[in-house]
Amino acid sequence: MPGSATARRLPVSAVLFDLDGTLADSAGDLALALNRLRADHGLPPVPVAGLRAYASSGARGLLDAGMGVTTDHAEYASLRDAFLAHYAQCLAETTRLFAGVEALLSTIEQRGLSWGIVTNKHSRFTLPVVAALGLTQRAAVVVSGDTTPNPKPHPAPLLHAAKVLHALPAACVYVGDDLRDIEAGQAAGMTTIVAGYGYMGNSGAPGAWPATGWIRQPLELLSWLPES
């Protein structure tokens, strides 16, 4: 994967982040919910390591990886609802900011840049997680999967965030760990950075994603941002 050697100062005034796999390591709690669902069906737990790559894909990805159930399965809707009910009970038991994210956000704030969160996680889950991470009063905007009619990879959530920030899309950079993050950012007219330390999903080689750049750890992002 390309790294920070390709970094250049972007002419941006706002930084937008995906949540799961970019700002926060939530794989443990998502795996816990999935394993509680497996237990309901008499199945043994799956190690968190076997589910991490699917954590950014939410219920869809985790049900596929952990239950072998895709969206066209007759029981998908009921299993999804059961999974989400379990997840609602363990939203922030182990979820933490990735190492380096706190320092990254503090430096972004010191540089006078706005920052916010754009996630496909629905607001009933997003807002408690953001609060548990201590980010509610710091994020200038939080856009959830149900904030706009269409979630990522549609550009609507990112365009909504830019509007709230009173920023042109071209003045925003979006950082995410899934192909749909990059596709949404591109469609919104934003520069995009791949969080290579995140979950990365199963959407092929991230080095081939149509991103502006790639980072291997959160603090590398600072090399892409204006210094003041």
KOLPAKOL-314397 format. One line per 10 residues: number of its first residue (from 1); their letters; for each residue z, x, y of N, C-alpha, C, O, CB. Coordinates in pm, whole numbers. Glycine has a CB too. Layout:
N
NUM = a = Z:X:Y:Z:X:Y:Z:X:Y:Z:X:Y:Z:X:Y ~ ... $
END
This chain:
228
1 = mpgsatarrl = 0:85:-121:0:0:0:0:88:125:76:185:131:124:-96:1 ~ -83:57:224:-78:132:349:62:127:409:135:30:388:-181:78:450 ~ 100:229:483:234:234:537:237:247:687:137:221:755:309:346:477 ~ 351:287:739:373:289:882:293:398:953:292:401:1076:518:306:911 ~ 226:488:878:145:592:941:32:532:1023:-20:596:1114:89:688:836 ~ -6:410:991:-113:342:1062:-61:265:1183:-138:196:1251:-187:247:968 ~ 68:276:1211:128:194:1317:71:227:1454:36:341:1483:279:213:1319 ~ 63:124:1537:25:140:1677:101:35:1756:137:-70:1703:-130:127:1698 ~ 126:62:1882:199:-32:1965:114:-156:1992:6:-147:2050:241:34:2099 ~ 162:-270:1949:90:-395:1968:126:-456:2103:242:-450:2145:121:-494:1854 $
11 = pvsavlfdld = 29:-515:2172:56:-578:2302:113:-718:2285:48:-816:2319:-72:-583:2386 ~ 236:-727:2230:296:-857:2200:426:-875:2277:489:-778:2321:322:-870:2049 ~ 464:-1000:2294:590:-1032:2361:685:-1109:2270:800:-1135:2307:563:-1113:2486 ~ 637:-1146:2149:719:-1225:2056:693:-1182:1913:580:-1148:1876:690:-1375:2073 ~ 798:-1183:1834:790:-1147:1692:837:-1267:1610:947:-1317:1631:876:-1019:1660 ~ 754:-1312:1518:788:-1423:1431:800:-1371:1288:720:-1289:1243:681:-1536:1440 ~ 901:-1420:1217:929:-1374:1082:929:-1491:984:974:-1601:1016:1064:-1301:1077 ~ 877:-1466:864:907:-1551:750:1055:-1532:718:1116:-1434:763:814:-1517:626 ~ 1113:-1623:642:1256:-1613:611:1280:-1548:475:1326:-1434:469:1320:-1752:614 ~ 1250:-1618:367:1276:-1567:233:1184:-1450:201:1062:-1463:205:1258:-1678:128 $
21 = gtladsagdl = 1243:-1336:169:1164:-1220:134:1121:-1135:251:1057:-1032:233:1046:-1262:59 ~ 1155:-1177:373:1118:-1101:492:1241:-1068:575:1272:-952:598:1015:-1179:577 ~ 1312:-1171:619:1441:-1149:685:1555:-1147:584:1643:-1062:591:1467:-1258:789 ~ 1551:-1240:490:1664:-1260:399:1627:-1242:253:1519:-1283:209:1723:-1397:419 ~ 1717:-1179:179:1704:-1168:34:1778:-1286:-27:1900:-1283:-45:1762:-1031:-19 ~ 1702:-1389:-58:1759:-1515:-109:1730:-1535:-257:1758:-1642:-311:1705:-1632:-30 ~ 1673:-1434:-323:1631:-1450:-461:1747:-1488:-552:1729:-1566:-646:1566:-1323:-511 ~ 1866:-1433:-526:1980:-1462:-613:2017:-1608:-614:2043:-1665:-720:2098:-1381:-570 ~ 2020:-1671:-497:2057:-1813:-490:1946:-1902:-546:1974:-2003:-611:2089:-1852:-345 ~ 1821:-1866:-522:1710:-1943:-577:1709:-1932:-729:1683:-2030:-799:1575:-1896:-519 $
31 = alalnrlrad = 1736:-1814:-780:1743:-1795:-925:1861:-1872:-985:1852:-1928:-1094:1754:-1646:-960 ~ 1971:-1874:-912:2087:-1949:-959:2054:-2097:-973:2090:-2160:-1072:2206:-1931:-863 ~ 1984:-2153:-875:1945:-2294:-883:1851:-2317:-999:1864:-2416:-1071:1878:-2339:-752 ~ 1757:-2227:-1018:1662:-2241:-1129:1735:-2233:-1263:1704:-2308:-1355:1552:-2133:-1121 ~ 1830:-2142:-1275:1902:-2127:-1401:1996:-2245:-1428:2021:-2279:-1544:1981:-1997:-1401 ~ 2047:-2307:-1323:2125:-2429:-1344:2034:-2541:-1396:2076:-2622:-1479:2195:-2473:-1213 ~ 1912:-2544:-1347:1816:-2642:-1398:1783:-2612:-1543:1775:-2703:-1625:1688:-2643:-1313 ~ 1764:-2486:-1576:1737:-2449:-1715:1855:-2488:-1804:1835:-2536:-1916:1710:-2297:-1727 ~ 1975:-2468:-1755:2093:-2506:-1834:2096:-2656:-1860:2137:-2701:-1967:2220:-2463:-1763 ~ 2054:-2734:-1760:2047:-2879:-1778:1958:-2916:-1897:1977:-3020:-1961:1995:-2946:-1650 $
41 = hglppvpvag = 1861:-2830:-1925:1764:-2857:-2032:1792:-2772:-2156:1707:-2757:-2243:1622:-2831:-1982 ~ 1913:-2717:-2163:1953:-2641:-2280:1885:-2507:-2295:1873:-2455:-2406:1927:-2721:-2400 ~ 1840:-2451:-2183:1769:-2323:-2187:1858:-2211:-2134:1940:-2234:-2046:1639:-2331:-2104 ~ 1845:-2090:-2187:1926:-1978:-2140:1879:-1931:-2002:1767:-1961:-1961:1920:-1860:-2241 ~ 1965:-1859:-1932:1926:-1812:-1798:1819:-1705:-1803:1804:-1632:-1901:2048:-1758:-1725 ~ 1744:-1698:-1695:1643:-1594:-1676:1700:-1492:-1578:1757:-1532:-1476:1506:-1654:-1623 ~ 1689:-1363:-1604:1740:-1262:-1510:1676:-1277:-1371:1558:-1311:-1359:1716:-1120:-1564 ~ 1755:-1251:-1269:1704:-1261:-1132:1582:-1172:-1114:1487:-1210:-1045:1813:-1221:-1030 ~ 1583:-1056:-1175:1471:-963:-1160:1338:-1024:-1205:1232:-990:-1153:1498:-837:-1238 ~ 1347:-1114:-1303:1225:-1178:-1352:1175:-1289:-1262:1065:-1340:-1283:1249:-1232:-1487 $
51 = lrayassgar = 1253:-1327:-1162:1216:-1437:-1074:1190:-1393:-930:1135:-1469:-851:1324:-1542:-1075 ~ 1228:-1269:-896:1219:-1224:-757:1080:-1240:-698:1066:-1284:-584:1262:-1079:-748 ~ 978:-1205:-774:843:-1207:-719:799:-1347:-678:706:-1363:-599:745:-1152:-821 ~ 867:-1449:-731:826:-1588:-705:914:-1656:-601:892:-1773:-568:830:-1667:-834 ~ 1013:-1584:-549:1110:-1648:-460:1048:-1698:-330:1093:-1799:-276:1221:-1551:-428 ~ 945:-1630:-280:882:-1676:-156:798:-1801:-177:758:-1866:-80:796:-1566:-98 ~ 770:-1835:-302:686:-1952:-332:766:-2079:-350:710:-2184:-381:604:-1927:-455 ~ 900:-2071:-332:984:-2190:-337:985:-2257:-473:966:-2192:-576:938:-2287:-234 ~ 1006:-2388:-471:1018:-2464:-595:893:-2450:-681:902:-2436:-803:1045:-2611:-566 ~ 777:-2455:-618:652:-2446:-693:646:-2318:-775:618:-2323:-895:532:-2452:-597 $
61 = glldagmgvt = 671:-2204:-712:662:-2078:-782:772:-2059:-885:747:-2007:-994:666:-1966:-685 ~ 893:-2102:-851:1005:-2082:-942:997:-2173:-1064:1033:-2132:-1175:1136:-2106:-869 ~ 949:-2294:-1047:934:-2383:-1162:824:-2333:-1255:834:-2348:-1377:902:-2526:-1116 ~ 722:-2275:-1198:615:-2218:-1280:669:-2097:-1358:649:-2086:-1478:494:-2177:-1192 ~ 738:-2006:-1286:787:-1884:-1349:902:-1910:-1446:909:-1846:-1552:832:-1786:-1243 ~ 991:-2003:-1411:1112:-2022:-1490:1110:-2137:-1589:1191:-2142:-1681:1224:-2042:-1400 ~ 1015:-2231:-1569:1009:-2347:-1658:870:-2366:-1718:851:-2451:-1805:1051:-2472:-1584 ~ 773:-2288:-1671:636:-2306:-1719:575:-2437:-1676:488:-2491:-1744:633:-2296:-1867 ~ 621:-2489:-1562:576:-2620:-1513:500:-2600:-1382:553:-2545:-1286:697:-2717:-1492 ~ 376:-2645:-1379:294:-2637:-1259:287:-2772:-1190:338:-2872:-1242:152:-2588:-1293 $
71 = tdhaeyaslr = 226:-2776:-1074:227:-2897:-991:153:-3015:-1056:174:-3129:-1016:165:-2868:-857 ~ 68:-2990:-1155:-4:-3099:-1220:70:-3152:-1344:19:-3240:-1413:-144:-3053:-1259 ~ 188:-3097:-1371:268:-3143:-1485:329:-3280:-1454:368:-3306:-1341:380:-3040:-1518 ~ 336:-3365:-1554:387:-3501:-1535:531:-3504:-1484:570:-3596:-1413:378:-3579:-1665 ~ 609:-3404:-1520:749:-3401:-1480:776:-3310:-1361:891:-3284:-1327:834:-3357:-1598 ~ 670:-3262:-1298:691:-3166:-1189:778:-3223:-1078:872:-3157:-1034:557:-3123:-1132 ~ 750:-3344:-1034:823:-3402:-920:972:-3416:-952:1056:-3384:-868:765:-3538:-882 ~ 1005:-3464:-1071:1146:-3483:-1105:1216:-3348:-1122:1332:-3334:-1083:1159:-3566:-1234 ~ 1148:-3249:-1178:1207:-3117:-1194:1224:-3050:-1058:1324:-2982:-1033:1121:-3030:-1286 ~ 1127:-3068:-970:1139:-3012:-835:1260:-3071:-764:1337:-2997:-702:1012:-3039:-753 $
81 = daflahyaqc = 1276:-3202:-772:1389:-3266:-705:1521:-3218:-763:1617:-3197:-689:1379:-3418:-716 ~ 1527:-3200:-894:1649:-3151:-958:1678:-3007:-917:1793:-2971:-891:1638:-3162:-1112 ~ 1574:-2925:-911:1590:-2787:-865:1643:-2783:-723:1737:-2708:-694:1456:-2711:-873 ~ 1585:-2862:-634:1627:-2863:-494:1770:-2915:-479:1843:-2870:-391:1532:-2947:-411 ~ 1809:-3009:-564:1948:-3058:-560:2044:-2946:-597:2150:-2932:-537:1966:-3179:-656 ~ 2008:-2867:-697:2091:-2752:-733:2093:-2650:-620:2199:-2595:-586:2039:-2686:-863 ~ 1977:-2625:-561:1970:-2524:-455:2054:-2564:-334:2114:-2478:-269:1826:-2502:-411 ~ 2059:-2692:-306:2139:-2739:-193:2287:-2706:-210:2362:-2700:-112:2123:-2890:-176 ~ 2329:-2684:-335:2469:-2653:-362:2499:-2502:-360:2615:-2462:-369:2509:-2711:-495 ~ 2395:-2420:-350:2419:-2274:-355:2327:-2200:-257:2269:-2097:-291:2398:-2220:-498 $
91 = laettrlfag = 2316:-2254:-138:2220:-2202:-40:2248:-2059:4:2155:-1982:27:2219:-2291:80 ~ 2374:-2024:17:2406:-1895:76:2520:-1825:2:2603:-1759:65:2443:-1912:221 ~ 2524:-1838:-129:2628:-1770:-205:2604:-1619:-207:2698:-1541:-194:2634:-1825:-348 ~ 2479:-1579:-225:2447:-1436:-228:2340:-1398:-126:2310:-1280:-110:2401:-1396:-367 ~ 2281:-1496:-57:2174:-1467:39:2226:-1381:154:2326:-1415:217:2113:-1598:93 ~ 2157:-1272:180:2195:-1179:286:2070:-1129:357:1961:-1135:300:2278:-1061:230 ~ 2085:-1079:479:1975:-1011:545:1943:-883:468:2033:-816:418:2010:-979:693 ~ 1816:-851:458:1777:-724:398:1837:-609:478:1857:-620:599:1623:-711:390 ~ 1864:-500:412:1915:-380:479:1817:-339:589:1697:-327:565:1937:-263:377 ~ 1869:-318:708:1786:-280:821:1746:-393:911:1705:-370:1025:1665:-214:772 $
101 = veallstieq = 1756:-518:863:1712:-632:945:1803:-652:1066:1754:-681:1175:1709:-759:860 ~ 1933:-638:1048:2024:-657:1162:1992:-556:1272:1985:-593:1390:2172:-642:1116 ~ 1973:-431:1236:1938:-329:1335:1802:-358:1397:1781:-334:1516:1938:-189:1272 ~ 1709:-408:1317:1577:-443:1368:1586:-552:1473:1529:-540:1581:1485:-487:1254 ~ 1658:-659:1442:1670:-771:1536:1742:-729:1663:1703:-769:1773:1744:-888:1470 ~ 1845:-649:1648:1918:-602:1767:1827:-520:1858:1832:-535:1980:2040:-518:1725 ~ 1744:-436:1799:1653:-354:1880:1545:-439:1945:1509:-415:2060:1589:-245:1794 ~ 1494:-537:1873:1396:-629:1930:1456:-698:2053:1390:-711:2156:1351:-734:1826 ~ 1580:-743:2040:1647:-808:2153:1667:-711:2268:1648:-747:2385:1782:-866:2109 ~ 1705:-588:2237:1726:-487:2341:1596:-456:2415:1597:-424:2534:1782:-357:2280 $
111 = rglswgivtn = 1484:-466:2345:1355:-439:2407:1302:-559:2487:1194:-551:2546:1254:-401:2301 ~ 1377:-667:2490:1337:-783:2569:1230:-869:2508:1165:-947:2578:1291:-738:2701 ~ 1210:-858:2377:1113:-940:2307:1180:-1065:2250:1296:-1060:2210:1045:-860:2194 ~ 1108:-1175:2247:1157:-1295:2181:1129:-1284:2031:1032:-1219:1990:1092:-1422:2241 ~ 1213:-1348:1950:1183:-1352:1808:1224:-1486:1750:1313:-1554:1802:1255:-1237:1734 ~ 1158:-1524:1642:1187:-1652:1579:1151:-1651:1432:1103:-1550:1379:1114:-1763:1649 ~ 1174:-1763:1367:1155:-1777:1223:1056:-1889:1196:1066:-1997:1255:1290:-1805:1151 ~ 960:-1863:1108:866:-1966:1063:863:-1961:910:814:-1864:852:721:-1945:1125 ~ 915:-2063:847:929:-2067:702:875:-2198:647:867:-2298:719:1075:-2047:661 ~ 839:-2199:520:800:-2323:453:920:-2394:392:906:-2505:340:695:-2296:345 $
121 = khsrftlpvv = 1037:-2332:398:1158:-2398:349:1189:-2518:439:1186:-2505:561:1280:-2298:346 ~ 1219:-2633:381:1246:-2752:462:1375:-2736:543:1464:-2659:507:1257:-2876:371 ~ 1382:-2808:651:1490:-2790:749:1628:-2814:689:1724:-2751:733:1470:-2882:866 ~ 1641:-2902:591:1773:-2928:534:1827:-2806:460:1947:-2796:435:1767:-3048:439 ~ 1738:-2715:423:1780:-2588:363:1776:-2474:465:1864:-2389:467:1690:-2555:242 ~ 1674:-2475:549:1657:-2366:645:1776:-2353:738:1832:-2245:754:1530:-2387:726 ~ 1814:-2464:800:1916:-2457:906:2051:-2408:853:2114:-2327:920:1932:-2593:971 ~ 2099:-2455:737:2225:-2400:685:2215:-2252:650:2310:-2177:670:2268:-2477:564 ~ 2100:-2209:596:2084:-2068:561:2083:-1982:688:2149:-1878:693:1955:-2047:480 ~ 2009:-2024:789:2003:-1950:914:2142:-1941:976:2180:-1838:1031:1904:-2017:1012 $
131 = aalgltqraa = 2218:-2051:968:2354:-2050:1021:2443:-1954:943:2521:-1879:1002:2414:-2192:1018 ~ 2431:-1955:810:2513:-1868:727:2482:-1720:753:2569:-1634:738:2491:-1900:579 ~ 2359:-1692:793:2319:-1555:824:2358:-1514:966:2338:-1399:1004:2170:-1540:805 ~ 2412:-1607:1043:2454:-1577:1179:2339:-1566:1279:2351:-1496:1380:2532:-1450:1180 ~ 2229:-1635:1251:2110:-1621:1334:2081:-1743:1422:1987:-1740:1501:1992:-1593:1247 ~ 2157:-1848:1409:2126:-1973:1480:2116:-1953:1630:2022:-2002:1693:2230:-2078:1449 ~ 2211:-1883:1688:2213:-1865:1833:2122:-1752:1879:2101:-1736:1999:2354:-1839:1879 ~ 2069:-1675:1786:1986:-1560:1824:1838:-1590:1817:1761:-1543:1901:2018:-1442:1735 ~ 1796:-1667:1719:1654:-1699:1705:1609:-1790:1818:1672:-1893:1844:1627:-1765:1567 ~ 1501:-1754:1885:1451:-1835:1996:1382:-1961:1947:1368:-2057:2022:1356:-1753:2082 $
141 = vvvsgdttpn = 1337:-1961:1821:1274:-2078:1761:1290:-2067:1609:1283:-1958:1553:1123:-2090:1802 ~ 1311:-2181:1545:1314:-2190:1399:1221:-2303:1358:1246:-2419:1391:1460:-2212:1344 ~ 1116:-2270:1287:1019:-2369:1240:1029:-2377:1089:1014:-2276:1019:873:-2332:1285 ~ 1054:-2497:1038:1069:-2518:894:943:-2581:836:849:-2615:908:1192:-2607:865 ~ 943:-2596:705:825:-2650:638:793:-2793:673:681:-2839:652:843:-2640:493 ~ 891:-2865:726:869:-3005:765:871:-3024:916:880:-3137:964:975:-3094:701 ~ 862:-2914:992:858:-2926:1137:723:-2978:1184:716:-3059:1276:888:-2791:1203 ~ 616:-2932:1121:481:-2978:1151:423:-3048:1028:476:-3030:918:389:-2859:1196 ~ 318:-3126:1045:262:-3199:929:212:-3108:818:213:-3147:701:149:-3287:975 ~ 167:-2987:851:110:-2897:751:187:-2765:748:204:-2702:852:-39:-2871:779 $
151 = pkphpapllh = 234:-2723:630:302:-2593:619:202:-2479:608:81:-2503:598:396:-2593:496 ~ 252:-2356:610:166:-2241:586:100:-2254:447:165:-2301:353:247:-2108:596 ~ -26:-2214:433:-104:-2125:518:-174:-2192:637:-252:-2126:706:-205:-2058:436 ~ -149:-2318:661:-203:-2381:781:-142:-2312:904:-25:-2275:900:-174:-2536:782 ~ -218:-2295:1010:-164:-2226:1128:-69:-2309:1212:-5:-2255:1302:-276:-2180:1214 ~ -59:-2440:1186:20:-2529:1273:164:-2481:1295:209:-2483:1410:23:-2668:1213 ~ 237:-2439:1193:376:-2396:1218:385:-2277:1314:475:-2271:1398:444:-2360:1087 ~ 293:-2183:1300:294:-2066:1387:253:-2102:1529:309:-2050:1626:202:-1959:1332 ~ 155:-2190:1542:113:-2233:1675:225:-2311:1744:243:-2301:1865:-14:-2318:1667 ~ 299:-2388:1666:414:-2461:1722:519:-2363:1772:574:-2381:1881:475:-2556:1617 $
161 = aakvlhalpa = 547:-2259:1694:646:-2159:1736:603:-2091:1865:684:-2071:1955:667:-2054:1625 ~ 476:-2054:1873:426:-1989:1994:440:-2081:2116:475:-2036:2225:280:-1948:1976 ~ 413:-2209:2096:426:-2305:2206:569:-2314:2254:595:-2316:2374:376:-2443:2163 ~ 664:-2320:2160:806:-2326:2197:846:-2201:2275:926:-2209:2368:894:-2340:2072 ~ 791:-2088:2237:823:-1961:2303:746:-1940:2433:767:-1841:2503:797:-1846:2210 ~ 654:-2035:2464:568:-2021:2583:489:-1891:2576:472:-1821:2676:652:-2025:2713 ~ 441:-1860:2456:365:-1738:2432:226:-1773:2379:212:-1866:2299:439:-1644:2334 ~ 127:-1700:2421:-6:-1714:2362:-2:-1661:2219:68:-1563:2192:-113:-1639:2447 ~ -76:-1724:2127:-77:-1672:1989:-112:-1524:1982:-57:-1450:1900:-176:-1751:1906 ~ -204:-1479:2067:-245:-1339:2066:-133:-1245:2109:-140:-1124:2086:-364:-1319:2156 $
171 = acvyvgddlr = -28:-1301:2171:86:-1221:2214:199:-1225:2112:310:-1179:2139:137:-1270:2349 ~ 171:-1279:1994:272:-1289:1888:228:-1206:1767:109:-1194:1739:296:-1438:1847 ~ 325:-1150:1696:299:-1086:1568:382:-1161:1464:498:-1195:1488:335:-932:1570 ~ 321:-1186:1347:391:-1257:1240:410:-1162:1123:316:-1095:1080:313:-1384:1197 ~ 533:-1158:1071:570:-1069:962:607:-1152:841:693:-1240:850:688:-976:1003 ~ 544:-1127:727:572:-1204:607:543:-1127:481:478:-1022:484:494:-1332:607 ~ 590:-1178:368:576:-1108:242:489:-1182:141:490:-1150:22:712:-1083:182 ~ 415:-1281:187:330:-1360:98:191:-1372:159:176:-1371:281:391:-1501:72 ~ 90:-1382:74:-47:-1393:124:-63:-1510:220:-136:-1500:318:-144:-1408:8 ~ 5:-1622:191:-12:-1737:281:45:-1709:420:1:-1770:517:56:-1861:221 $
181 = dieagqaagm = 144:-1619:430:194:-1579:562:83:-1511:642:63:-1540:760:317:-1485:548 ~ 13:-1420:576:-93:-1346:642:-209:-1439:676:-267:-1429:785:-142:-1230:554 ~ -243:-1529:586:-351:-1624:613:-316:-1716:729:-401:-1746:813:-381:-1708:488 ~ -191:-1761:735:-148:-1847:845:-152:-1773:977:-199:-1827:1077:-7:-1901:819 ~ -104:-1649:977:-106:-1570:1099:-247:-1545:1148:-276:-1557:1267:-36:-1439:1078 ~ -336:-1510:1057:-475:-1487:1093:-537:-1614:1150:-607:-1608:1252:-554:-1439:971 ~ -512:-1728:1086:-569:-1854:1132:-515:-1894:1268:-583:-1964:1344:-541:-1964:1031 ~ -393:-1851:1300:-332:-1884:1429:-376:-1788:1539:-344:-1810:1656:-182:-1882:1416 ~ -448:-1684:1503:-490:-1587:1602:-385:-1484:1637:-387:-1426:1746:-532:-1657:1726 ~ -291:-1461:1545:-184:-1363:1566:-212:-1236:1487:-284:-1239:1387:-48:-1422:1525 $
191 = ttivagygym = -156:-1125:1533:-156:-1006:1449:-54:-1028:1337:43:-1103:1353:-124:-877:1533 ~ -76:-962:1225:8:-987:1107:52:-856:1044:-24:-759:1039:-67:-1073:1005 ~ 176:-856:995:233:-740:928:289:-784:793:362:-883:785:344:-673:1016 ~ 255:-711:688:307:-740:554:442:-672:536:454:-551:555:208:-694:445 ~ 544:-750:499:677:-696:467:674:-648:322:706:-722:230:791:-804:488 ~ 634:-522:304:614:-470:170:740:-454:88:732:-429:-32:546:-341:179 ~ 856:-469:150:984:-461:79:1024:-597:22:1125:-608:-47:1093:-409:173 ~ 944:-700:50:979:-837:12:934:-872:-129:916:-784:-213:920:-934:109 ~ 916:-1002:-153:890:-1050:-288:744:-1037:-329:714:-1014:-446:932:-1194:-300 ~ 653:-1051:-235:510:-1025:-251:436:-1125:-339:313:-1123:-341:491:-890:-307 $
201 = gnsgapgawp = 505:-1212:-411:439:-1315:-489:347:-1259:-596:366:-1146:-643:361:-1405:-398 ~ 248:-1338:-634:153:-1296:-737:10:-1320:-690:-75:-1366:-765:179:-1370:-871 ~ -13:-1289:-560:-143:-1318:-498:-230:-1194:-489:-298:-1173:-388:-123:-1377:-358 ~ -229:-1110:-592:-313:-993:-592:-252:-878:-515:-137:-884:-472:-447:-1027:-535 ~ -330:-772:-498:-282:-650:-434:-260:-671:-285:-355:-701:-213:-381:-536:-457 ~ -135:-656:-237:-108:-677:-94:-189:-584:-5:-217:-618:110:39:-658:-66 ~ -227:-468:-55:-307:-378:24:-442:-435:60:-508:-387:153:-325:-250:-48 ~ -485:-539:-13:-613:-603:14:-598:-726:103:-698:-787:142:-681:-641:-116 ~ -475:-763:134:-456:-880:221:-511:-849:361:-507:-734:404:-306:-920:230 ~ -563:-949:432:-626:-926:563:-525:-911:676:-531:-984:775:-721:-1038:595 $
211 = atgwirqple = -433:-817:661:-326:-798:758:-361:-688:857:-449:-606:833:-194:-765:687 ~ -290:-689:969:-304:-583:1068:-237:-455:1022:-286:-345:1048:-246:-627:1202 ~ -124:-469:952:-51:-351:906:49:-385:799:65:-502:762:18:-285:1022 ~ 116:-283:748:212:-296:638:334:-211:669:324:-104:728:148:-254:502 ~ 450:-260:627:573:-182:641:645:-181:507:641:-277:431:664:-240:753 ~ 713:-68:479:786:-55:353:934:-89:367:1001:-113:267:773:86:300 ~ 984:-91:490:1123:-132:514:1129:-187:657:1046:-152:741:1224:-10:494 ~ 1228:-273:685:1227:-349:811:1215:-265:937:1141:-302:1028:1350:-430:820 ~ 1287:-154:945:1288:-78:1070:1153:-14:1103:1131:27:1217:1394:29:1063 ~ 1064:-6:1006:930:45:1035:855:-45:1132:761:-1:1199:850:60:906 $
221 = llswlpes = 895:-170:1140:828:-262:1232:838:-215:1376:750:-242:1457:887:-401:1219 ~ 946:-146:1408:967:-103:1547:854:-14:1598:828:-9:1718:1099:-29:1559 ~ 788:56:1507:677:143:1547:555:64:1590:464:117:1653:639:236:1435 ~ 553:-65:1555:442:-152:1592:469:-230:1721:379:-292:1777:413:-250:1479 ~ 592:-226:1769:631:-312:1882:642:-234:2011:669:-114:2010:763:-380:1852 ~ 621:-302:2123:639:-235:2254:780:-179:2266:875:-238:2215:612:-334:2371 ~ 792:-65:2332:922:-2:2345:1008:-66:2451:1131:-55:2447:906:143:2375 ~ 946:-134:2548:1023:-201:2651:937:-307:2718:983:-376:2809:1075:-101:2755 $
END
